[in-house]
């Protein structure tokens, strides 16, 4: 078969054969080698001002892009200026940038650049579900390769809507890849169905999308961290307000809780369904926020929720499709996804907190913030009941019991599933509520593990609230920051700014370790918590690792105390972390248990599993203290590399 020069030029791009084979039909070449369809027709109406870029012009374009990507600008500015560069250099009028959120399973048209500003406003913020049946756009991301197609060839109604709105007949789509994962797509819209010049656009744009992916990801992480800071402040402010003002004002307390929940996730409506123990007719509190006019209104109603009975019995928060529960629509709770957080009080009352987002699903960091705040709100709701029904002494004892229970739920419920590590955690609260805390947090990519132990100053519900909020902050920060010291510094900023003017300031000691599974290095930082121990299997000895640092919440700037060290852990080595309630435990003669006794107890049980090691240490500790009352929380964590 004779092959035209155009056919040969196109099919050499598949890089699989020097002599392609295929069929030419109606201005298209169907290649049997790469199984792609190539457009051979020349444009009937040439685009004015469009010329082939010279090598010098391509170089200038690349340099302009690199300069843009290396600068610190907002997400909106990044998308706008990158689109303007493409318009200016390639003479293309309409540029679309899609951003993918694989966690939520959707794709957002984050920016659309066109000379018609009305068109730009109309099409921006379109959301698509991540579904392969959607067609070419989603397939481009799934296959991670560029694609040129005619919108008329696509069956999904979105493409007809898009074509009618923008005048687009064909589109070049290039995936934006970071670490071989598509974080978005860059699209160039054409007003002709067959457009043979798209190949040069593709070649040029593929050169810059790799660097653009890095800049886009960094900008998204920065935007996410800003949202998290706002959530932290909302948690802190609302928790203090609830505790101080609303114990004897039930409806106002509910209104404040719902308002804060709306603020955490930027929702326009939130609902609390309150079901007493003896009836199926419940009281519904609904709060509506008008974000444009800053109006807030609340409504209360009584409804039968027999269809929701099973939801009250769930223990953890969950999301659901609102279409499955028409009763929520009757309450004006509408959206793409609904999150439900069940709460049960000691008096038998049951509650459902319900929130919805109109256009998107709930990301994991927002769900964590919601759960953390509801835990704080539950304390206030319980205390409100106690305030109303119990004497002062009974109220105090019940408050301690509830706070202990909630504190226990904030500790890790299960250990990460890592085949080469074994974990154990142990905490025995003192009579009062303390602020001890430990955690293990696996990074989203599964390549790193964060281990921490800390102690908030003071006791009682106030210390428990601080511990709960610090836990929320830590879980959010490990998603966006790698350095243990940077995370510790952010926690210090929260404690100092939140409590510097308080009647009773709150401080916290902390040790944070980041275990990199690929390098087998453990990077650790300390904040006035002292030391931790590591048993070296090869030498059969114990090392005491001093972490140094300074107590968090004392000073606004702790950079002079910065510490970040590296530790290598070998097979069968075991790390032991502990709070001062262990070594400072007293016996009847007012003698302390001490670190020497701790090391001896650790060494004597080292052949046991981590859980048994901690139980053995606690047994030895209780034999030492005997009948002496425990004055501080006793907390320990053990980790062994298999």
C-alpha positions as CSV (number, residue, x, y, z in Angstrom):
1,X,0.0,0.0,0.0
2,X,1.3,3.5,-0.9
3,X,1.6,5.7,2.1
4,X,1.4,9.5,1.9
5,X,4.0,11.6,3.7
6,X,1.4,12.8,6.2
7,X,0.4,9.2,7.0
8,X,4.1,8.3,7.5
9,X,4.7,11.3,9.7
10,X,1.7,10.6,11.9
11,X,2.2,6.9,12.4
12,X,5.9,7.3,13.3
13,X,4.6,8.9,16.5
14,X,3.4,5.5,17.7
15,X,7.1,4.4,17.7
16,X,6.1,0.8,17.1
17,X,6.8,0.5,13.3
18,X,8.8,2.3,10.7
19,X,6.3,1.4,8.0
20,X,2.7,1.7,9.2
21,X,-0.2,-0.1,7.7
22,X,-3.8,1.0,7.6
23,X,-6.8,2.4,5.6
24,X,-7.4,5.9,4.5
25,X,-11.1,6.8,4.4
26,X,-12.9,10.2,4.2
27,X,-9.9,12.2,5.2
28,X,-8.9,9.9,8.1
29,X,-6.1,7.3,8.3
30,X,-6.9,4.3,10.5
31,X,-3.5,2.8,11.6
32,X,-3.5,-1.0,12.3
33,X,-0.2,-0.6,14.2
34,X,-1.1,1.8,16.9
35,X,-4.9,1.3,16.5
36,X,-5.4,5.1,16.4
37,X,-7.3,7.3,14.0
38,X,-5.4,10.2,12.4
39,X,-7.1,13.2,10.7
40,X,-5.6,14.0,7.3
41,X,-7.9,16.7,6.1
42,X,-6.5,20.2,5.9
43,X,-8.4,23.0,7.6
44,X,-10.9,24.6,5.3
45,X,-10.6,27.9,7.1
46,X,-7.1,28.6,8.5
47,X,-6.9,30.2,12.0
48,X,-5.8,33.8,11.8
49,X,-2.6,34.5,13.6
50,X,-1.7,30.8,14.1
51,X,1.8,30.0,13.0
52,X,4.2,27.1,13.7
53,X,6.4,27.9,16.7
54,X,10.1,28.2,16.0
55,X,12.6,26.6,18.3
56,X,13.4,30.0,19.8
57,X,9.7,30.6,20.5
58,X,9.3,27.2,22.1
59,X,12.3,27.9,24.3
60,X,10.8,31.2,25.4
61,X,7.5,29.5,26.2
62,X,9.2,26.9,28.3
63,X,11.2,29.5,30.2
64,X,8.1,31.6,30.8
65,X,6.4,28.5,32.2
66,X,9.3,27.5,34.5
67,X,9.4,31.1,35.9
68,X,5.7,30.9,36.6
69,X,5.9,27.4,38.2
70,X,8.8,28.4,40.5
71,X,7.0,31.4,41.9
72,X,4.8,31.4,45.1
73,X,1.3,32.3,43.9
74,X,-2.2,31.3,44.8
75,X,-4.1,28.5,43.0
76,X,-6.3,30.9,41.2
77,X,-3.4,33.0,39.9
78,X,-1.5,29.9,38.9
79,X,-4.4,28.6,36.8
80,X,-5.1,32.1,35.3
81,X,-1.5,32.9,34.4
82,X,-0.7,29.5,32.9
83,X,-3.9,29.7,30.7
84,X,-2.8,33.2,29.6
85,X,0.6,31.9,28.6
86,X,-1.0,29.2,26.4
87,X,-3.3,31.7,24.8
88,X,-0.5,34.2,24.1
89,X,2.0,31.6,22.8
90,X,-0.2,29.1,20.9
91,X,-2.9,31.6,19.9
92,X,-5.6,29.5,21.4
93,X,-8.7,31.3,22.8
94,X,-10.3,28.7,25.0
95,X,-8.3,26.8,27.6
96,X,-9.8,24.6,30.4
97,X,-8.1,23.2,33.4
98,X,-9.7,20.3,35.3
99,X,-8.6,19.2,38.8
100,X,-9.2,15.7,40.0
101,X,-9.9,14.6,43.5
102,X,-9.6,10.8,43.5
103,X,-10.5,10.7,47.2
104,X,-13.9,12.2,46.5
105,X,-14.2,10.5,43.1
106,X,-14.9,13.7,41.2
107,X,-13.3,16.1,38.7
108,X,-13.8,19.9,38.9
109,X,-13.5,22.3,36.1
110,X,-11.4,24.7,38.2
111,X,-10.6,27.3,35.6
112,X,-11.9,28.2,32.1
113,X,-10.2,30.9,30.1
114,X,-12.0,32.6,27.3
115,X,-12.3,36.1,25.9
116,X,-16.1,36.1,26.7
117,X,-16.2,36.7,30.4
118,X,-19.8,35.7,30.6
119,X,-18.9,32.3,29.2
120,X,-15.9,32.0,31.6
121,X,-18.3,32.6,34.6
122,X,-21.0,30.2,33.3
123,X,-18.8,27.2,32.7
124,X,-16.5,27.5,35.7
125,X,-16.9,25.1,38.6
126,X,-18.5,22.3,36.7
127,X,-18.1,19.0,38.6
128,X,-18.0,15.6,37.0
129,X,-18.2,12.1,38.6
130,X,-15.1,10.0,38.2
131,X,-16.8,7.3,36.1
132,X,-15.3,5.6,33.0
133,X,-18.7,5.6,31.4
134,X,-18.4,9.4,31.2
135,X,-16.3,9.1,28.1
136,X,-13.1,10.7,26.7
137,X,-12.2,13.1,29.5
138,X,-12.2,10.3,32.2
139,X,-10.5,7.9,29.8
140,X,-7.7,10.4,29.3
141,X,-7.0,10.4,33.0
142,X,-7.4,6.6,33.5
143,X,-5.0,5.8,30.6
144,X,-2.7,8.8,31.4
145,X,-2.2,9.7,27.8
146,X,-3.2,12.7,25.6
147,X,-6.2,12.5,23.4
148,X,-7.8,14.5,20.6
149,X,-11.5,13.9,19.9
150,X,-14.7,15.3,18.4
151,X,-17.4,16.1,21.0
152,X,-20.0,14.7,18.6
153,X,-18.4,11.3,19.0
154,X,-19.2,11.2,22.8
155,X,-22.4,9.8,24.0
156,X,-22.6,11.4,27.5
157,X,-25.0,14.4,27.5
158,X,-22.3,16.5,29.2
159,X,-20.4,16.9,25.9
160,X,-23.5,18.2,24.1
161,X,-24.1,20.7,26.9
162,X,-20.4,21.7,26.8
163,X,-20.4,22.1,23.0
164,X,-23.6,24.2,23.0
165,X,-22.3,26.5,25.8
166,X,-18.8,27.1,24.4
167,X,-19.1,26.5,20.7
168,X,-16.5,23.7,20.9
169,X,-16.5,21.0,18.3
170,X,-13.2,19.2,19.1
171,X,-10.9,19.1,22.1
172,X,-7.3,18.2,22.8
173,X,-6.9,16.8,26.4
174,X,-3.6,16.3,28.1
175,X,-3.4,14.6,31.5
176,X,-1.5,16.5,34.2
177,X,0.6,13.8,35.8
178,X,2.3,13.9,39.2
179,X,4.3,10.7,40.2
180,X,2.5,8.9,37.3
181,X,-0.9,9.8,38.9
182,X,-3.3,12.1,37.1
183,X,-4.1,15.2,39.3
184,X,-6.0,16.9,36.5
185,X,-6.3,17.7,32.8
186,X,-5.4,20.5,30.5
187,X,-7.8,21.0,27.6
188,X,-7.6,23.1,24.4
189,X,-11.0,23.8,22.8
190,X,-11.3,24.1,19.0
191,X,-14.2,25.4,16.9
192,X,-13.7,22.9,14.1
193,X,-14.3,19.2,14.3
194,X,-11.3,18.1,12.3
195,X,-8.3,20.1,13.2
196,X,-4.9,18.9,11.9
197,X,-2.7,21.4,13.7
198,X,-3.5,20.0,17.2
199,X,-0.4,17.8,17.0
200,X,2.0,20.8,17.4
201,X,-0.1,22.0,20.4
202,X,0.1,18.6,21.9
203,X,3.9,18.3,21.5
204,X,4.5,21.8,23.0
205,X,2.1,21.4,25.9
206,X,3.3,17.9,26.9
207,X,6.7,19.5,27.6
208,X,5.3,21.8,30.3
209,X,2.5,19.8,32.0
210,X,5.0,17.8,34.1
211,X,6.3,20.9,35.8
212,X,2.8,22.4,35.9
213,X,1.7,19.2,37.8
214,X,4.3,19.9,40.6
215,X,3.2,23.5,40.9
216,X,-0.5,22.6,40.9
217,X,0.0,19.9,43.6
218,X,2.0,22.3,45.8
219,X,-0.7,25.0,45.4
220,X,-3.5,22.5,46.2
221,X,-1.6,21.4,49.4
222,X,-1.2,25.0,50.5
223,X,-4.9,25.7,50.0
224,X,-5.7,22.6,51.9
225,X,-3.5,23.6,54.8
226,X,-5.2,27.1,55.0
227,X,-8.6,25.3,55.3
228,X,-7.2,23.1,58.0
229,X,-6.0,26.1,60.0
230,X,-9.5,27.6,59.8
231,X,-10.9,24.3,61.1
232,X,-8.5,24.3,64.0
233,X,-9.5,27.8,65.0
234,X,-13.2,26.9,64.7
235,X,-12.8,23.8,66.9
236,X,-10.9,25.7,69.6
237,X,-13.2,28.8,69.7
238,X,-16.5,26.8,69.6
239,X,-15.4,24.3,72.3
240,X,-14.5,27.1,74.7
241,X,-17.7,28.9,74.0
242,X,-19.9,25.8,74.4
243,X,-18.2,25.0,77.7
244,X,-18.6,28.5,79.2
245,X,-21.9,29.8,78.0
246,X,-24.5,27.1,77.1
247,X,-24.8,24.6,79.9
248,X,-28.2,25.9,80.9
249,X,-29.4,27.1,77.4
250,X,-30.2,23.9,75.5
251,X,-31.5,25.4,72.2
252,X,-28.8,28.0,72.0
253,X,-26.2,25.3,72.6
254,X,-27.6,23.3,69.7
255,X,-27.6,26.3,67.5
256,X,-23.9,27.1,68.2
257,X,-23.0,23.4,67.6
258,X,-24.7,23.4,64.2
259,X,-23.3,26.8,63.2
260,X,-19.8,25.6,63.9
261,X,-20.3,22.3,62.0
262,X,-21.4,24.4,59.0
263,X,-18.3,26.5,59.2
264,X,-16.0,23.5,59.3
265,X,-17.2,22.1,56.0
266,X,-18.7,25.3,54.4
267,X,-22.2,23.8,54.3
268,X,-25.3,25.9,54.0
269,X,-27.5,23.6,56.1
270,X,-27.0,21.4,59.2
271,X,-29.4,19.4,61.2
272,X,-29.6,17.7,64.6
273,X,-32.2,15.0,65.2
274,X,-32.8,14.5,68.9
275,X,-34.7,11.3,69.9
276,X,-35.6,10.8,73.6
277,X,-35.4,7.2,74.8
278,X,-39.2,6.5,74.9
279,X,-40.6,7.8,71.6
280,X,-40.2,7.7,67.8
281,X,-41.3,11.3,67.4
282,X,-38.1,13.4,67.5
283,X,-37.3,17.0,67.6
284,X,-35.4,18.3,64.6
285,X,-33.2,21.4,64.8
286,X,-32.2,22.8,61.4
287,X,-29.9,25.7,60.8
288,X,-29.6,27.5,57.4
289,X,-26.8,29.8,56.4
290,X,-27.1,32.3,53.6
291,X,-23.4,32.8,52.7
292,X,-24.1,35.6,50.2
293,X,-26.1,37.8,52.7
294,X,-24.7,36.5,56.0
295,X,-28.1,35.5,57.3
296,X,-28.6,32.6,59.7
297,X,-32.0,31.1,60.7
298,X,-33.0,28.1,62.7
299,X,-36.1,26.0,62.6
300,X,-37.5,23.3,64.9
301,X,-40.0,20.6,64.1
302,X,-41.3,17.3,65.3
303,X,-41.3,14.3,62.9
304,X,-41.6,10.5,62.9
305,X,-38.2,8.9,62.0
306,X,-39.1,5.2,62.1
307,X,-37.2,4.8,58.8
308,X,-34.0,6.1,60.5
309,X,-34.1,3.9,63.6
310,X,-31.1,1.8,62.5
311,X,-29.0,4.9,62.0
312,X,-29.2,5.9,65.6
313,X,-27.6,2.6,66.6
314,X,-24.4,3.0,64.6
315,X,-21.2,3.8,66.6
316,X,-19.1,5.8,64.0
317,X,-19.8,8.5,61.5
318,X,-20.8,7.5,58.0
319,X,-21.7,8.9,54.6
320,X,-24.7,8.0,52.5
321,X,-26.5,8.9,49.3
322,X,-29.4,11.2,50.1
323,X,-31.6,9.5,47.4
324,X,-31.8,6.5,49.6
325,X,-33.5,8.5,52.4
326,X,-36.3,10.8,51.2
327,X,-37.0,11.9,54.7
328,X,-33.8,14.0,54.6
329,X,-35.1,15.9,51.6
330,X,-38.3,16.6,53.5
331,X,-36.1,18.2,56.2
332,X,-34.4,20.3,53.3
333,X,-31.1,18.3,53.8
334,X,-30.1,18.0,50.1
335,X,-26.8,17.3,48.4
336,X,-24.5,15.0,46.5
337,X,-23.5,13.3,49.8
338,X,-24.7,13.4,53.4
339,X,-22.6,12.7,56.4
340,X,-24.3,11.4,59.6
341,X,-22.6,11.4,63.0
342,X,-24.5,9.5,65.7
343,X,-24.2,10.5,69.4
344,X,-25.7,8.7,72.5
345,X,-25.9,10.3,75.9
346,X,-25.9,8.7,79.3
347,X,-29.6,9.5,79.9
348,X,-30.6,7.3,76.9
349,X,-31.1,10.2,74.5
350,X,-29.9,9.6,70.9
351,X,-28.9,12.2,68.3
352,X,-27.9,12.3,64.7
353,X,-25.9,15.2,63.4
354,X,-26.6,15.5,59.6
355,X,-24.8,17.7,57.1
356,X,-24.8,17.9,53.3
357,X,-22.7,19.4,50.6
358,X,-24.7,20.5,47.5
359,X,-22.1,19.7,44.8
360,X,-19.2,17.7,46.3
361,X,-18.4,14.9,48.7
362,X,-16.7,15.2,52.0
363,X,-12.8,14.8,52.0
364,X,-11.2,12.8,54.8
365,X,-9.7,15.8,56.6
366,X,-13.1,17.5,56.9
367,X,-14.7,14.2,58.2
368,X,-11.9,14.1,60.9
369,X,-12.5,17.7,61.9
370,X,-16.3,17.0,62.1
371,X,-15.8,13.9,64.3
372,X,-13.4,15.8,66.6
373,X,-15.8,18.7,67.1
374,X,-18.7,16.4,67.8
375,X,-16.6,14.6,70.4
376,X,-16.1,18.0,72.1
377,X,-19.8,18.9,71.7
378,X,-20.8,15.7,73.3
379,X,-18.9,16.6,76.4
380,X,-20.9,19.9,76.6
381,X,-24.2,18.1,75.9
382,X,-23.5,15.6,78.7
383,X,-22.5,18.4,81.0
384,X,-25.7,20.3,80.2
385,X,-27.7,17.2,81.3
386,X,-25.7,16.9,84.5
387,X,-26.0,20.6,85.2
388,X,-29.8,20.3,85.1
389,X,-30.3,17.0,86.9
390,X,-27.5,16.3,89.3
391,X,-26.1,17.8,92.5
392,X,-22.7,19.5,92.3
393,X,-20.8,16.5,93.6
394,X,-22.6,14.0,91.3
395,X,-22.1,16.3,88.4
396,X,-18.3,16.4,88.9
397,X,-18.0,12.6,89.3
398,X,-20.1,12.0,86.1
399,X,-18.1,14.6,84.2
400,X,-14.9,12.7,85.0
401,X,-16.4,9.4,83.9
402,X,-17.7,10.8,80.6
403,X,-14.4,12.6,79.9
404,X,-12.5,9.4,80.5
405,X,-14.6,7.5,78.1
406,X,-14.3,10.1,75.4
407,X,-10.6,10.4,76.0
408,X,-10.3,6.6,75.5
409,X,-12.1,6.8,72.2
410,X,-9.6,9.3,70.9
411,X,-6.7,6.8,71.3
412,X,-5.9,4.4,68.5
413,X,-8.6,1.8,68.2
414,X,-6.5,-0.5,66.1
415,X,-2.9,-0.7,65.0
416,X,-1.8,-0.1,61.4
417,X,-1.6,-3.3,59.3
418,X,2.1,-3.4,58.7
419,X,3.6,-6.9,58.3
420,X,7.1,-6.1,59.6
421,X,6.1,-4.1,62.7
422,X,4.3,-5.0,65.9
423,X,2.7,-2.4,68.1
424,X,1.3,-2.0,71.6
425,X,-0.2,0.9,73.5
426,X,-1.1,1.2,77.1
427,X,-2.8,4.0,79.1
428,X,-4.0,3.9,82.7
429,X,-5.6,7.3,83.6
430,X,-5.2,8.7,87.1
431,X,-8.3,9.4,89.2
432,X,-8.7,12.8,87.5
433,X,-8.8,13.2,83.7
434,X,-5.4,13.7,82.3
435,X,-4.0,14.8,79.0
436,X,-1.8,11.9,78.0
437,X,-1.9,11.0,74.4
438,X,-0.3,8.5,72.0
439,X,-0.9,7.6,68.4
440,X,0.3,5.8,65.3
441,X,-0.6,7.4,62.0
442,X,0.1,5.7,58.6
443,X,0.7,8.2,55.8
444,X,-1.8,8.2,52.8
445,X,0.8,6.6,50.5
446,X,1.6,3.8,53.0
447,X,5.3,4.5,52.9
448,X,5.7,6.3,56.3
449,X,4.5,5.9,59.8
450,X,4.2,8.6,62.4
451,X,4.5,7.7,66.1
452,X,3.9,10.1,68.9
453,X,3.4,10.4,72.7
454,X,2.6,13.5,74.7
455,X,1.3,15.0,77.9
456,X,-0.9,18.1,78.3
457,X,-0.5,20.0,81.5
458,X,-3.2,19.8,84.1
459,X,-6.1,17.5,84.5
460,X,-9.9,17.5,84.0
461,X,-12.0,18.1,81.0
462,X,-10.0,21.2,79.9
463,X,-6.9,19.0,79.5
464,X,-9.0,16.4,77.6
465,X,-10.3,19.1,75.2
466,X,-6.8,20.3,74.5
467,X,-5.6,16.7,73.8
468,X,-8.6,16.1,71.5
469,X,-7.9,19.2,69.5
470,X,-4.1,18.5,69.2
471,X,-5.0,15.0,68.0
472,X,-7.1,16.5,65.2
473,X,-4.4,19.0,64.3
474,X,-1.7,16.2,64.2
475,X,-3.8,13.9,62.0
476,X,-4.3,16.7,59.5
477,X,-0.7,18.0,59.4
478,X,0.9,14.6,58.7
479,X,-1.0,14.7,55.4
480,X,0.7,17.8,54.2
481,X,4.0,18.1,56.0
482,X,7.0,15.7,56.2
483,X,9.1,17.2,58.9
484,X,8.3,16.2,62.5
485,X,9.7,19.6,63.7
486,X,7.5,21.5,61.3
487,X,4.5,19.7,62.7
488,X,5.6,20.3,66.3
489,X,6.1,24.0,65.5
490,X,2.5,24.3,64.2
491,X,1.1,22.6,67.3
492,X,3.1,25.1,69.4
493,X,1.6,28.0,67.4
494,X,-1.9,26.7,68.1
495,X,-1.3,26.2,71.9
496,X,0.4,29.6,72.4
497,X,-2.1,31.7,70.4
498,X,-5.1,29.9,71.9
499,X,-4.1,29.9,75.6
500,X,-1.6,32.8,76.2
501,X,-4.3,35.0,77.6
502,X,-6.2,32.2,79.4
503,X,-6.6,32.2,83.2
504,X,-5.0,28.7,83.2
505,X,-2.5,28.4,80.3
506,X,-2.1,25.0,78.7
507,X,1.3,23.4,77.8
508,X,2.2,20.1,76.2
509,X,5.3,17.9,75.9
510,X,5.6,15.7,72.9
511,X,7.8,13.3,71.0
512,X,7.1,12.7,67.3
513,X,8.8,10.1,65.1
514,X,8.5,9.6,61.3
515,X,9.5,6.1,60.2
516,X,10.3,5.9,56.5
517,X,9.9,2.3,55.4
518,X,11.9,2.7,52.2
519,X,15.1,4.1,53.8
520,X,14.5,2.5,57.2
521,X,15.3,5.8,58.9
522,X,13.4,7.2,61.9
523,X,13.5,11.0,62.0
524,X,12.4,12.3,65.5
525,X,11.9,15.6,67.2
526,X,11.1,16.4,70.8
527,X,9.3,19.1,72.7
528,X,10.4,18.9,76.3
529,X,9.2,15.3,76.8
530,X,12.6,13.9,77.7
531,X,13.7,10.6,76.2
532,X,12.6,7.3,74.8
533,X,14.3,3.9,75.0
534,X,15.4,1.5,72.2
535,X,16.5,-2.1,72.8
536,X,19.3,-3.1,70.4
537,X,18.9,-6.8,69.5
538,X,22.5,-7.2,68.2
539,X,24.2,-5.9,71.4
540,X,21.3,-6.9,73.7
541,X,21.5,-3.5,75.3
542,X,19.2,-0.5,75.9
543,X,19.9,3.0,74.5
544,X,18.3,6.1,76.0
545,X,17.6,8.7,73.3
546,X,17.3,12.2,74.6
547,X,14.9,14.3,72.4
548,X,15.5,17.7,74.0
549,X,13.4,20.6,72.8
550,X,11.1,22.9,74.8
551,X,7.6,22.5,76.2
552,X,4.9,23.6,73.7
553,X,2.8,26.7,74.4
554,X,5.3,28.6,76.4
555,X,6.7,30.8,73.6
556,X,5.5,32.0,70.2
557,X,8.8,31.2,68.6
558,X,10.6,27.9,69.4
559,X,12.9,27.8,66.4
560,X,16.0,28.2,68.7
561,X,15.1,24.9,70.2
562,X,14.7,23.1,66.8
563,X,15.9,19.5,67.0
564,X,15.5,16.8,64.4
565,X,17.7,13.6,64.6
566,X,17.9,10.4,62.6
567,X,17.8,6.9,64.1
568,X,18.2,3.6,62.3
569,X,16.2,0.7,63.5
570,X,17.4,-2.9,62.8
571,X,15.4,-6.2,62.8
572,X,14.2,-7.2,66.3
573,X,15.0,-3.8,67.8
574,X,12.2,-2.5,70.1
575,X,11.3,1.2,70.8
576,X,9.7,2.1,74.2
577,X,8.0,5.5,74.6
578,X,6.5,6.6,77.9
579,X,5.1,9.6,79.9
580,X,6.4,10.9,83.2
581,X,3.6,9.1,85.0
582,X,5.7,5.9,84.6
583,X,9.1,7.0,86.0
584,X,7.6,9.5,88.5
585,X,5.2,7.0,90.2
586,X,5.6,7.0,94.0
587,X,5.5,4.3,96.6
588,X,4.4,4.6,100.2
589,X,7.9,5.8,101.1
590,X,7.6,8.7,98.6
591,X,10.3,7.1,96.4
592,X,10.0,7.3,92.6
593,X,10.0,4.2,90.3
594,X,12.7,5.9,88.2
595,X,14.2,5.1,84.8
596,X,16.6,2.5,86.0
597,X,13.7,0.3,87.2
598,X,11.9,1.0,83.9
599,X,14.9,-0.2,81.9
600,X,15.4,-3.3,84.0
601,X,11.7,-4.2,83.7
602,X,11.9,-3.5,79.9
603,X,15.0,-5.7,79.5
604,X,13.6,-8.6,81.6
605,X,10.5,-8.9,79.4
606,X,12.2,-8.2,76.0
607,X,11.6,-11.7,74.6
608,X,7.8,-11.2,74.9
609,X,5.5,-9.5,72.4
610,X,5.2,-5.7,72.7
611,X,1.8,-6.0,74.4
612,X,3.2,-8.3,77.0
613,X,6.2,-6.1,77.6
614,X,3.9,-3.2,78.5
615,X,1.8,-5.3,80.8
616,X,4.9,-6.7,82.5
617,X,6.2,-3.2,83.1
618,X,2.9,-2.1,84.6
619,X,2.8,-5.2,86.8
620,X,6.3,-4.3,88.2
621,X,5.2,-0.7,88.6
622,X,2.1,-1.6,90.7
623,X,4.2,-4.0,92.8
624,X,6.4,-1.0,93.6
625,X,3.7,1.5,94.4
626,X,1.4,-1.0,96.2
627,X,-1.5,0.9,97.8
628,X,-0.1,4.4,97.0
629,X,-2.7,6.4,95.0
630,X,-1.9,7.0,91.4
631,X,-1.3,10.8,90.9
632,X,-0.7,10.9,87.1
633,X,-1.6,9.1,83.9
634,X,0.6,6.1,83.1
635,X,1.1,5.8,79.3
636,X,3.5,3.6,77.3
637,X,4.0,2.6,73.6
638,X,6.1,-0.2,72.3
639,X,7.1,-0.9,68.6
640,X,9.2,-3.8,67.4
641,X,10.6,-4.3,63.9
642,X,10.2,-7.9,62.9
